[in-house]
């Protein structure tokens, strides 16, 4: 991960779950079976250069497995 989340993630919503996730076979192979959901939210992050930005993040999440593979989709400010 090339950034660090430095606050709470707000405005969290699920926008894909189960078979609607294109990466589902890969997620199951790497992390195991679970009720996988693709989620998004807004958080303040710190980049490698030390700067802080507000960004929209996407990640995968499953009960009992946790949040995996955060990625920055766009910067808000």
PyMOL Python script that loads the backbone (N, CA, C, O; Angstrom):
from pymol import cmd

cmd.read_pdbstr("""\
ATOM      1  N   UNK A   1       0.857  -1.166   0.000  1.00  0.00           N
ATOM      2  CA  UNK A   1       0.000   0.000   0.000  1.00  0.00           C
ATOM      3  C   UNK A   1       0.907   1.234   0.000  1.00  0.00           C
ATOM      4  O   UNK A   1       1.795   1.342   0.846  1.00  0.00           O
ATOM      5  N   UNK A   2       0.701   2.150  -0.921  1.00  0.00           N
ATOM      6  CA  UNK A   2       1.538   3.339  -1.023  1.00  0.00           C
ATOM      7  C   UNK A   2       0.930   4.544  -0.316  1.00  0.00           C
ATOM      8  O   UNK A   2       1.310   5.682  -0.589  1.00  0.00           O
ATOM      9  N   UNK A   3      -0.006   4.299   0.586  1.00  0.00           N
ATOM     10  CA  UNK A   3      -0.614   5.365   1.375  1.00  0.00           C
ATOM     11  C   UNK A   3      -1.065   4.790   2.710  1.00  0.00           C
ATOM     12  O   UNK A   3      -1.169   3.576   2.884  1.00  0.00           O
ATOM     13  N   UNK A   4      -1.332   5.699   3.654  1.00  0.00           N
ATOM     14  CA  UNK A   4      -1.786   5.307   4.984  1.00  0.00           C
ATOM     15  C   UNK A   4      -3.097   6.029   5.273  1.00  0.00           C
ATOM     16  O   UNK A   4      -3.201   7.235   5.047  1.00  0.00           O
ATOM     17  N   UNK A   5      -4.077   5.321   5.758  1.00  0.00           N
ATOM     18  CA  UNK A   5      -5.359   5.934   6.128  1.00  0.00           C
ATOM     19  C   UNK A   5      -5.163   6.554   7.506  1.00  0.00           C
ATOM     20  O   UNK A   5      -4.777   5.862   8.447  1.00  0.00           O
ATOM     21  N   UNK A   6      -5.426   7.856   7.632  1.00  0.00           N
ATOM     22  CA  UNK A   6      -5.148   8.548   8.894  1.00  0.00           C
ATOM     23  C   UNK A   6      -6.407   9.051   9.585  1.00  0.00           C
ATOM     24  O   UNK A   6      -6.318   9.840  10.526  1.00  0.00           O
ATOM     25  N   UNK A   7      -7.551   8.619   9.146  1.00  0.00           N
ATOM     26  CA  UNK A   7      -8.801   9.000   9.792  1.00  0.00           C
ATOM     27  C   UNK A   7      -9.836   7.916   9.571  1.00  0.00           C
ATOM     28  O   UNK A   7      -9.543   6.863   9.004  1.00  0.00           O
ATOM     29  N   UNK A   8     -11.018   8.179  10.011  1.00  0.00           N
ATOM     30  CA  UNK A   8     -12.100   7.229   9.799  1.00  0.00           C
ATOM     31  C   UNK A   8     -12.590   7.311   8.358  1.00  0.00           C
ATOM     32  O   UNK A   8     -12.510   8.359   7.718  1.00  0.00           O
ATOM     33  N   UNK A   9     -13.093   6.200   7.866  1.00  0.00           N
ATOM     34  CA  UNK A   9     -13.680   6.171   6.527  1.00  0.00           C
ATOM     35  C   UNK A   9     -15.152   6.528   6.675  1.00  0.00           C
ATOM     36  O   UNK A   9     -15.874   5.890   7.440  1.00  0.00           O
ATOM     37  N   UNK A  10     -15.595   7.542   5.946  1.00  0.00           N
ATOM     38  CA  UNK A  10     -16.986   7.989   6.042  1.00  0.00           C
ATOM     39  C   UNK A  10     -17.718   7.710   4.728  1.00  0.00           C
ATOM     40  O   UNK A  10     -17.101   7.345   3.727  1.00  0.00           O
ATOM     41  N   UNK A  11     -19.025   7.886   4.746  1.00  0.00           N
ATOM     42  CA  UNK A  11     -19.877   7.697   3.565  1.00  0.00           C
ATOM     43  C   UNK A  11     -19.642   6.329   2.908  1.00  0.00           C
ATOM     44  O   UNK A  11     -19.558   6.226   1.684  1.00  0.00           O
ATOM     45  N   UNK A  12     -19.537   5.294   3.728  1.00  0.00           N
ATOM     46  CA  UNK A  12     -19.266   3.945   3.228  1.00  0.00           C
ATOM     47  C   UNK A  12     -20.517   3.368   2.589  1.00  0.00           C
ATOM     48  O   UNK A  12     -21.611   3.446   3.149  1.00  0.00           O
ATOM     49  N   UNK A  13     -20.340   2.790   1.408  1.00  0.00           N
ATOM     50  CA  UNK A  13     -21.449   2.108   0.754  1.00  0.00           C
ATOM     51  C   UNK A  13     -20.940   0.909  -0.035  1.00  0.00           C
ATOM     52  O   UNK A  13     -19.806   0.898  -0.514  1.00  0.00           O
ATOM     53  N   UNK A  14     -21.793  -0.095  -0.162  1.00  0.00           N
ATOM     54  CA  UNK A  14     -21.488  -1.284  -0.942  1.00  0.00           C
ATOM     55  C   UNK A  14     -22.028  -1.074  -2.343  1.00  0.00           C
ATOM     56  O   UNK A  14     -23.186  -0.690  -2.508  1.00  0.00           O
ATOM     57  N   UNK A  15     -21.204  -1.320  -3.360  1.00  0.00           N
ATOM     58  CA  UNK A  15     -21.711  -1.157  -4.715  1.00  0.00           C
ATOM     59  C   UNK A  15     -21.617  -2.427  -5.547  1.00  0.00           C
ATOM     60  O   UNK A  15     -22.026  -2.428  -6.707  1.00  0.00           O
ATOM     61  N   UNK A  16     -21.087  -3.511  -4.981  1.00  0.00           N
ATOM     62  CA  UNK A  16     -21.111  -4.815  -5.652  1.00  0.00           C
ATOM     63  C   UNK A  16     -20.969  -5.893  -4.588  1.00  0.00           C
ATOM     64  O   UNK A  16     -20.273  -5.700  -3.591  1.00  0.00           O
ATOM     65  N   UNK A  17     -21.622  -7.017  -4.795  1.00  0.00           N
ATOM     66  CA  UNK A  17     -21.498  -8.128  -3.861  1.00  0.00           C
ATOM     67  C   UNK A  17     -21.671  -9.446  -4.601  1.00  0.00           C
ATOM     68  O   UNK A  17     -22.309  -9.504  -5.653  1.00  0.00           O
ATOM     69  N   UNK A  18     -21.102 -10.489  -4.044  1.00  0.00           N
ATOM     70  CA  UNK A  18     -21.236 -11.830  -4.608  1.00  0.00           C
ATOM     71  C   UNK A  18     -20.732 -11.913  -6.037  1.00  0.00           C
ATOM     72  O   UNK A  18     -19.640 -11.437  -6.347  1.00  0.00           O
ATOM     73  N   UNK A  19     -21.527 -12.517  -6.903  1.00  0.00           N
ATOM     74  CA  UNK A  19     -21.114 -12.759  -8.284  1.00  0.00           C
ATOM     75  C   UNK A  19     -20.988 -11.477  -9.116  1.00  0.00           C
ATOM     76  O   UNK A  19     -20.469 -11.529 -10.231  1.00  0.00           O
ATOM     77  N   UNK A  20     -21.440 -10.349  -8.612  1.00  0.00           N
ATOM     78  CA  UNK A  20     -21.285  -9.071  -9.321  1.00  0.00           C
ATOM     79  C   UNK A  20     -19.842  -8.563  -9.257  1.00  0.00           C
ATOM     80  O   UNK A  20     -19.490  -7.622  -9.968  1.00  0.00           O
ATOM     81  N   UNK A  21     -19.009  -9.173  -8.417  1.00  0.00           N
ATOM     82  CA  UNK A  21     -17.607  -8.783  -8.308  1.00  0.00           C
ATOM     83  C   UNK A  21     -16.807  -9.572  -9.335  1.00  0.00           C
ATOM     84  O   UNK A  21     -16.765 -10.802  -9.283  1.00  0.00           O
ATOM     85  N   UNK A  22     -16.172  -8.868 -10.268  1.00  0.00           N
ATOM     86  CA  UNK A  22     -15.393  -9.535 -11.323  1.00  0.00           C
ATOM     87  C   UNK A  22     -14.201 -10.294 -10.772  1.00  0.00           C
ATOM     88  O   UNK A  22     -13.797 -11.305 -11.347  1.00  0.00           O
ATOM     89  N   UNK A  23     -13.632  -9.830  -9.675  1.00  0.00           N
ATOM     90  CA  UNK A  23     -12.430 -10.423  -9.093  1.00  0.00           C
ATOM     91  C   UNK A  23     -12.741 -11.538  -8.090  1.00  0.00           C
ATOM     92  O   UNK A  23     -11.838 -11.978  -7.378  1.00  0.00           O
ATOM     93  N   UNK A  24     -13.963 -11.997  -8.015  1.00  0.00           N
ATOM     94  CA  UNK A  24     -14.364 -12.965  -6.995  1.00  0.00           C
ATOM     95  C   UNK A  24     -13.527 -14.242  -6.990  1.00  0.00           C
ATOM     96  O   UNK A  24     -13.094 -14.656  -5.915  1.00  0.00           O
ATOM     97  N   UNK A  25     -13.275 -14.887  -8.121  1.00  0.00           N
ATOM     98  CA  UNK A  25     -12.443 -16.108  -8.073  1.00  0.00           C
ATOM     99  C   UNK A  25     -11.039 -15.850  -7.514  1.00  0.00           C
ATOM    100  O   UNK A  25     -10.514 -16.670  -6.761  1.00  0.00           O
ATOM    101  N   UNK A  26     -10.435 -14.722  -7.876  1.00  0.00           N
ATOM    102  CA  UNK A  26      -9.109 -14.382  -7.368  1.00  0.00           C
ATOM    103  C   UNK A  26      -9.142 -14.123  -5.868  1.00  0.00           C
ATOM    104  O   UNK A  26      -8.256 -14.577  -5.143  1.00  0.00           O
ATOM    105  N   UNK A  27     -10.160 -13.392  -5.390  1.00  0.00           N
ATOM    106  CA  UNK A  27     -10.288 -13.119  -3.955  1.00  0.00           C
ATOM    107  C   UNK A  27     -10.439 -14.413  -3.167  1.00  0.00           C
ATOM    108  O   UNK A  27      -9.812 -14.581  -2.121  1.00  0.00           O
ATOM    109  N   UNK A  28     -11.261 -15.322  -3.658  1.00  0.00           N
ATOM    110  CA  UNK A  28     -11.469 -16.595  -2.966  1.00  0.00           C
ATOM    111  C   UNK A  28     -10.194 -17.429  -2.949  1.00  0.00           C
ATOM    112  O   UNK A  28      -9.910 -18.106  -1.961  1.00  0.00           O
ATOM    113  N   UNK A  29      -9.437 -17.388  -4.016  1.00  0.00           N
ATOM    114  CA  UNK A  29      -8.194 -18.158  -4.089  1.00  0.00           C
ATOM    115  C   UNK A  29      -7.162 -17.620  -3.099  1.00  0.00           C
ATOM    116  O   UNK A  29      -6.483 -18.398  -2.429  1.00  0.00           O
ATOM    117  N   UNK A  30      -7.040 -16.300  -3.002  1.00  0.00           N
ATOM    118  CA  UNK A  30      -6.029 -15.681  -2.139  1.00  0.00           C
ATOM    119  C   UNK A  30      -6.445 -15.663  -0.671  1.00  0.00           C
ATOM    120  O   UNK A  30      -5.656 -16.037   0.197  1.00  0.00           O
ATOM    121  N   UNK A  31      -7.687 -15.229  -0.380  1.00  0.00           N
ATOM    122  CA  UNK A  31      -8.108 -14.979   0.996  1.00  0.00           C
ATOM    123  C   UNK A  31      -9.101 -16.003   1.544  1.00  0.00           C
ATOM    124  O   UNK A  31      -9.273 -16.093   2.760  1.00  0.00           O
ATOM    125  N   UNK A  32      -9.753 -16.769   0.685  1.00  0.00           N
ATOM    126  CA  UNK A  32     -10.710 -17.766   1.137  1.00  0.00           C
ATOM    127  C   UNK A  32     -12.143 -17.387   0.819  1.00  0.00           C
ATOM    128  O   UNK A  32     -12.438 -16.264   0.408  1.00  0.00           O
ATOM    129  N   UNK A  33     -13.014 -18.343   1.018  1.00  0.00           N
ATOM    130  CA  UNK A  33     -14.433 -18.129   0.745  1.00  0.00           C
ATOM    131  C   UNK A  33     -15.028 -17.184   1.785  1.00  0.00           C
ATOM    132  O   UNK A  33     -14.609 -17.167   2.942  1.00  0.00           O
ATOM    133  N   UNK A  34     -15.986 -16.422   1.362  1.00  0.00           N
ATOM    134  CA  UNK A  34     -16.659 -15.494   2.262  1.00  0.00           C
ATOM    135  C   UNK A  34     -17.729 -14.742   1.501  1.00  0.00           C
ATOM    136  O   UNK A  34     -17.843 -14.869   0.282  1.00  0.00           O
ATOM    137  N   UNK A  35     -18.499 -13.974   2.208  1.00  0.00           N
ATOM    138  CA  UNK A  35     -19.522 -13.135   1.597  1.00  0.00           C
ATOM    139  C   UNK A  35     -18.848 -11.827   1.166  1.00  0.00           C
ATOM    140  O   UNK A  35     -18.924 -10.822   1.873  1.00  0.00           O
ATOM    141  N   UNK A  36     -18.193 -11.849   0.007  1.00  0.00           N
ATOM    142  CA  UNK A  36     -17.394 -10.717  -0.451  1.00  0.00           C
ATOM    143  C   UNK A  36     -18.262  -9.567  -0.950  1.00  0.00           C
ATOM    144  O   UNK A  36     -19.267  -9.765  -1.631  1.00  0.00           O
ATOM    145  N   UNK A  37     -17.840  -8.361  -0.588  1.00  0.00           N
ATOM    146  CA  UNK A  37     -18.503  -7.134  -1.032  1.00  0.00           C
ATOM    147  C   UNK A  37     -17.435  -6.154  -1.491  1.00  0.00           C
ATOM    148  O   UNK A  37     -16.351  -6.093  -0.911  1.00  0.00           O
ATOM    149  N   UNK A  38     -17.737  -5.391  -2.527  1.00  0.00           N
ATOM    150  CA  UNK A  38     -16.855  -4.307  -2.951  1.00  0.00           C
ATOM    151  C   UNK A  38     -17.461  -3.027  -2.404  1.00  0.00           C
ATOM    152  O   UNK A  38     -18.634  -2.738  -2.642  1.00  0.00           O
ATOM    153  N   UNK A  39     -16.660  -2.253  -1.664  1.00  0.00           N
ATOM    154  CA  UNK A  39     -17.173  -1.088  -0.965  1.00  0.00           C
ATOM    155  C   UNK A  39     -16.361   0.149  -1.312  1.00  0.00           C
ATOM    156  O   UNK A  39     -15.242   0.058  -1.819  1.00  0.00           O
ATOM    157  N   UNK A  40     -16.947   1.310  -1.028  1.00  0.00           N
ATOM    158  CA  UNK A  40     -16.237   2.570  -1.244  1.00  0.00           C
ATOM    159  C   UNK A  40     -16.571   3.526  -0.114  1.00  0.00           C
ATOM    160  O   UNK A  40     -17.604   3.398   0.543  1.00  0.00           O
ATOM    161  N   UNK A  41     -15.674   4.494   0.105  1.00  0.00           N
ATOM    162  CA  UNK A  41     -15.856   5.485   1.145  1.00  0.00           C
ATOM    163  C   UNK A  41     -14.845   6.604   0.986  1.00  0.00           C
ATOM    164  O   UNK A  41     -13.963   6.548   0.129  1.00  0.00           O
ATOM    165  N   UNK A  42     -14.986   7.623   1.825  1.00  0.00           N
ATOM    166  CA  UNK A  42     -14.132   8.806   1.791  1.00  0.00           C
ATOM    167  C   UNK A  42     -13.261   8.806   3.049  1.00  0.00           C
ATOM    168  O   UNK A  42     -13.756   8.578   4.153  1.00  0.00           O
ATOM    169  N   UNK A  43     -11.956   9.064   2.876  1.00  0.00           N
ATOM    170  CA  UNK A  43     -11.053   9.103   4.029  1.00  0.00           C
ATOM    171  C   UNK A  43      -9.894  10.047   3.754  1.00  0.00           C
ATOM    172  O   UNK A  43      -9.551  10.319   2.604  1.00  0.00           O
ATOM    173  N   UNK A  44      -9.296  10.543   4.838  1.00  0.00           N
ATOM    174  CA  UNK A  44      -8.076  11.331   4.731  1.00  0.00           C
ATOM    175  C   UNK A  44      -6.919  10.341   4.736  1.00  0.00           C
ATOM    176  O   UNK A  44      -6.863   9.441   5.573  1.00  0.00           O
ATOM    177  N   UNK A  45      -5.991  10.518   3.786  1.00  0.00           N
ATOM    178  CA  UNK A  45      -4.863   9.604   3.650  1.00  0.00           C
ATOM    179  C   UNK A  45      -3.551  10.380   3.646  1.00  0.00           C
ATOM    180  O   UNK A  45      -3.523  11.573   3.344  1.00  0.00           O
ATOM    181  N   UNK A  46      -2.462   9.685   3.987  1.00  0.00           N
ATOM    182  CA  UNK A  46      -1.126  10.263   3.914  1.00  0.00           C
ATOM    183  C   UNK A  46      -0.363   9.492   2.850  1.00  0.00           C
ATOM    184  O   UNK A  46      -0.245   8.269   2.924  1.00  0.00           O
ATOM    185  N   UNK A  47       0.153  10.207   1.862  1.00  0.00           N
ATOM    186  CA  UNK A  47       0.908   9.595   0.778  1.00  0.00           C
ATOM    187  C   UNK A  47       2.371   9.408   1.187  1.00  0.00           C
ATOM    188  O   UNK A  47       2.799   9.932   2.215  1.00  0.00           O
ATOM    189  N   UNK A  48       3.133   8.666   0.391  1.00  0.00           N
ATOM    190  CA  UNK A  48       4.547   8.392   0.691  1.00  0.00           C
ATOM    191  C   UNK A  48       5.375   9.655   0.839  1.00  0.00           C
ATOM    192  O   UNK A  48       6.332   9.675   1.614  1.00  0.00           O
ATOM    193  N   UNK A  49       5.028  10.714   0.110  1.00  0.00           N
ATOM    194  CA  UNK A  49       5.803  11.957   0.196  1.00  0.00           C
ATOM    195  C   UNK A  49       5.446  12.794   1.424  1.00  0.00           C
ATOM    196  O   UNK A  49       6.000  13.878   1.610  1.00  0.00           O
ATOM    197  N   UNK A  50       4.525  12.305   2.268  1.00  0.00           N
ATOM    198  CA  UNK A  50       4.148  13.003   3.493  1.00  0.00           C
ATOM    199  C   UNK A  50       2.941  13.908   3.354  1.00  0.00           C
ATOM    200  O   UNK A  50       2.431  14.403   4.359  1.00  0.00           O
ATOM    201  N   UNK A  51       2.469  14.138   2.138  1.00  0.00           N
ATOM    202  CA  UNK A  51       1.305  15.010   1.949  1.00  0.00           C
ATOM    203  C   UNK A  51       0.032  14.273   2.346  1.00  0.00           C
ATOM    204  O   UNK A  51      -0.052  13.049   2.251  1.00  0.00           O
ATOM    205  N   UNK A  52      -0.951  15.039   2.789  1.00  0.00           N
ATOM    206  CA  UNK A  52      -2.239  14.492   3.184  1.00  0.00           C
ATOM    207  C   UNK A  52      -3.298  14.939   2.198  1.00  0.00           C
ATOM    208  O   UNK A  52      -3.327  16.102   1.795  1.00  0.00           O
ATOM    209  N   UNK A  53      -4.171  14.019   1.806  1.00  0.00           N
ATOM    210  CA  UNK A  53      -5.244  14.314   0.844  1.00  0.00           C
ATOM    211  C   UNK A  53      -6.519  13.632   1.310  1.00  0.00           C
ATOM    212  O   UNK A  53      -6.488  12.652   2.054  1.00  0.00           O
ATOM    213  N   UNK A  54      -7.634  14.172   0.855  1.00  0.00           N
ATOM    214  CA  UNK A  54      -8.921  13.525   1.031  1.00  0.00           C
ATOM    215  C   UNK A  54      -9.166  12.728  -0.243  1.00  0.00           C
ATOM    216  O   UNK A  54      -9.016  13.260  -1.343  1.00  0.00           O
ATOM    217  N   UNK A  55      -9.542  11.456  -0.107  1.00  0.00           N
ATOM    218  CA  UNK A  55      -9.664  10.606  -1.286  1.00  0.00           C
ATOM    219  C   UNK A  55     -10.840   9.656  -1.171  1.00  0.00           C
ATOM    220  O   UNK A  55     -11.284   9.309  -0.077  1.00  0.00           O
ATOM    221  N   UNK A  56     -11.332   9.246  -2.332  1.00  0.00           N
ATOM    222  CA  UNK A  56     -12.326   8.172  -2.396  1.00  0.00           C
ATOM    223  C   UNK A  56     -11.542   6.868  -2.507  1.00  0.00           C
ATOM    224  O   UNK A  56     -10.711   6.703  -3.400  1.00  0.00           O
ATOM    225  N   UNK A  57     -11.818   5.943  -1.585  1.00  0.00           N
ATOM    226  CA  UNK A  57     -11.143   4.656  -1.559  1.00  0.00           C
ATOM    227  C   UNK A  57     -12.108   3.548  -1.937  1.00  0.00           C
ATOM    228  O   UNK A  57     -13.300   3.632  -1.641  1.00  0.00           O
ATOM    229  N   UNK A  58     -11.607   2.516  -2.585  1.00  0.00           N
ATOM    230  CA  UNK A  58     -12.367   1.296  -2.856  1.00  0.00           C
ATOM    231  C   UNK A  58     -11.608   0.141  -2.220  1.00  0.00           C
ATOM    232  O   UNK A  58     -10.378   0.162  -2.165  1.00  0.00           O
ATOM    233  N   UNK A  59     -12.332  -0.871  -1.736  1.00  0.00           N
ATOM    234  CA  UNK A  59     -11.709  -2.046  -1.158  1.00  0.00           C
ATOM    235  C   UNK A  59     -12.695  -3.212  -1.205  1.00  0.00           C
ATOM    236  O   UNK A  59     -13.884  -3.038  -1.474  1.00  0.00           O
ATOM    237  N   UNK A  60     -12.165  -4.401  -0.937  1.00  0.00           N
ATOM    238  CA  UNK A  60     -12.984  -5.612  -0.830  1.00  0.00           C
ATOM    239  C   UNK A  60     -13.086  -5.971   0.640  1.00  0.00           C
ATOM    240  O   UNK A  60     -12.149  -5.748   1.407  1.00  0.00           O
ATOM    241  N   UNK A  61     -14.234  -6.533   1.036  1.00  0.00           N
ATOM    242  CA  UNK A  61     -14.454  -6.859   2.447  1.00  0.00           C
ATOM    243  C   UNK A  61     -15.316  -8.111   2.546  1.00  0.00           C
ATOM    244  O   UNK A  61     -16.255  -8.300   1.773  1.00  0.00           O
ATOM    245  N   UNK A  62     -14.977  -8.961   3.513  1.00  0.00           N
ATOM    246  CA  UNK A  62     -15.778 -10.156   3.790  1.00  0.00           C
ATOM    247  C   UNK A  62     -15.798 -10.384   5.297  1.00  0.00           C
ATOM    248  O   UNK A  62     -14.801 -10.143   5.978  1.00  0.00           O
ATOM    249  N   UNK A  63     -16.930 -10.848   5.815  1.00  0.00           N
ATOM    250  CA  UNK A  63     -17.055 -11.139   7.234  1.00  0.00           C
ATOM    251  C   UNK A  63     -16.086 -12.251   7.612  1.00  0.00           C
ATOM    252  O   UNK A  63     -15.981 -13.259   6.912  1.00  0.00           O
ATOM    253  N   UNK A  64     -15.388 -12.063   8.708  1.00  0.00           N
ATOM    254  CA  UNK A  64     -14.429 -13.042   9.177  1.00  0.00           C
ATOM    255  C   UNK A  64     -13.072 -12.950   8.500  1.00  0.00           C
ATOM    256  O   UNK A  64     -12.112 -13.567   8.960  1.00  0.00           O
ATOM    257  N   UNK A  65     -12.976 -12.195   7.418  1.00  0.00           N
ATOM    258  CA  UNK A  65     -11.712 -12.036   6.695  1.00  0.00           C
ATOM    259  C   UNK A  65     -11.208 -10.604   6.833  1.00  0.00           C
ATOM    260  O   UNK A  65     -10.013 -10.378   7.024  1.00  0.00           O
ATOM    261  N   UNK A  66     -12.112  -9.644   6.737  1.00  0.00           N
ATOM    262  CA  UNK A  66     -11.741  -8.244   6.914  1.00  0.00           C
ATOM    263  C   UNK A  66     -11.640  -7.483   5.610  1.00  0.00           C
ATOM    264  O   UNK A  66     -12.056  -7.964   4.556  1.00  0.00           O
ATOM    265  N   UNK A  67     -11.078  -6.281   5.699  1.00  0.00           N
ATOM    266  CA  UNK A  67     -10.925  -5.383   4.554  1.00  0.00           C
ATOM    267  C   UNK A  67      -9.603  -5.677   3.863  1.00  0.00           C
ATOM    268  O   UNK A  67      -8.568  -5.805   4.517  1.00  0.00           O
ATOM    269  N   UNK A  68      -9.639  -5.783   2.541  1.00  0.00           N
ATOM    270  CA  UNK A  68      -8.447  -6.128   1.766  1.00  0.00           C
ATOM    271  C   UNK A  68      -8.339  -5.241   0.541  1.00  0.00           C
ATOM    272  O   UNK A  68      -9.347  -4.800  -0.012  1.00  0.00           O
ATOM    273  N   UNK A  69      -7.113  -4.984   0.123  1.00  0.00           N
ATOM    274  CA  UNK A  69      -6.787  -4.355  -1.154  1.00  0.00           C
ATOM    275  C   UNK A  69      -7.401  -2.959  -1.339  1.00  0.00           C
ATOM    276  O   UNK A  69      -8.169  -2.723  -2.271  1.00  0.00           O
ATOM    277  N   UNK A  70      -7.051  -2.060  -0.449  1.00  0.00           N
ATOM    278  CA  UNK A  70      -7.477  -0.671  -0.597  1.00  0.00           C
ATOM    279  C   UNK A  70      -6.845  -0.071  -1.846  1.00  0.00           C
ATOM    280  O   UNK A  70      -5.698  -0.374  -2.174  1.00  0.00           O
ATOM    281  N   UNK A  71      -7.594   0.778  -2.541  1.00  0.00           N
ATOM    282  CA  UNK A  71      -7.011   1.532  -3.647  1.00  0.00           C
ATOM    283  C   UNK A  71      -7.653   2.913  -3.723  1.00  0.00           C
ATOM    284  O   UNK A  71      -8.820   3.090  -3.373  1.00  0.00           O
ATOM    285  N   UNK A  72      -6.880   3.878  -4.180  1.00  0.00           N
ATOM    286  CA  UNK A  72      -7.349   5.247  -4.337  1.00  0.00           C
ATOM    287  C   UNK A  72      -8.030   5.332  -5.702  1.00  0.00           C
ATOM    288  O   UNK A  72      -7.424   5.016  -6.725  1.00  0.00           O
ATOM    289  N   UNK A  73      -9.284   5.757  -5.709  1.00  0.00           N
ATOM    290  CA  UNK A  73      -9.990   5.922  -6.978  1.00  0.00           C
ATOM    291  C   UNK A  73      -9.908   7.365  -7.472  1.00  0.00           C
ATOM    292  O   UNK A  73      -9.772   7.603  -8.672  1.00  0.00           O
ATOM    293  N   UNK A  74      -9.990   8.335  -6.547  1.00  0.00           N
ATOM    294  CA  UNK A  74      -9.853   9.736  -6.948  1.00  0.00           C
ATOM    295  C   UNK A  74      -9.595  10.590  -5.714  1.00  0.00           C
ATOM    296  O   UNK A  74      -9.962  10.226  -4.597  1.00  0.00           O
ATOM    297  N   UNK A  75      -8.956  11.733  -5.939  1.00  0.00           N
ATOM    298  CA  UNK A  75      -8.726  12.691  -4.876  1.00  0.00           C
ATOM    299  C   UNK A  75      -9.901  13.665  -4.827  1.00  0.00           C
ATOM    300  O   UNK A  75     -10.406  14.086  -5.868  1.00  0.00           O
ATOM    301  N   UNK A  76     -10.328  14.019  -3.635  1.00  0.00           N
ATOM    302  CA  UNK A  76     -11.473  14.913  -3.458  1.00  0.00           C
ATOM    303  C   UNK A  76     -11.011  16.368  -3.407  1.00  0.00           C
ATOM    304  O   UNK A  76     -11.644  17.233  -4.013  1.00  0.00           O
ATOM    305  N   UNK A  77      -9.922  16.652  -2.698  1.00  0.00           N
ATOM    306  CA  UNK A  77      -9.448  18.045  -2.608  1.00  0.00           C
ATOM    307  C   UNK A  77      -8.135  18.241  -3.302  1.00  0.00           C
ATOM    308  O   UNK A  77      -7.605  19.351  -3.317  1.00  0.00           O
TER     309      UNK A  77
END
""", "prot")
cmd.dss("prot")
cmd.show_as("cartoon", "prot")
cmd.util.cbc("prot")
cmd.orient("prot")
